[in-house]
């Protein structure tokens, strides 16, 4: 809550490595905003709430919480099997199995599951960057 990508990480990384912050930010935004507006067999769906819940859940797993986000959404939108999958891939990727992959969202397309993977891996990368950049900030001050 006191060190975010938008407010701190982006500007620090741009100061240390010009243009890298912009490239990373674009990468995060492309994955975060990626949508076909479908969920399983339903078309024309606004998936932004689900994508935000997944992104914030990954950050929460790594101890990053935001005061302006209602974490009740996470419990409403993410079923237990999906949470187990997200935590396994984000924290223990070597334990990821085909069985864990098959247990969440059984009626969804593989492209939707791949999108979940992209979201959680980019959110994990951003969380790791936030920890590293926060340490650099503390060292510099």
Secondary structure by P-SEA (a helix, b strand, c coil): ccccccccaaaaaaaaccaaaaaaaaaaaaaaacccccccccccccaaaaaaaaaaaaaaaaccccccccaaaaaacccaaaaaaaaaaacccccccaaaaaaccccccaaaaaaaaaaaaaaaaaaaaaaaaaaaaaaac
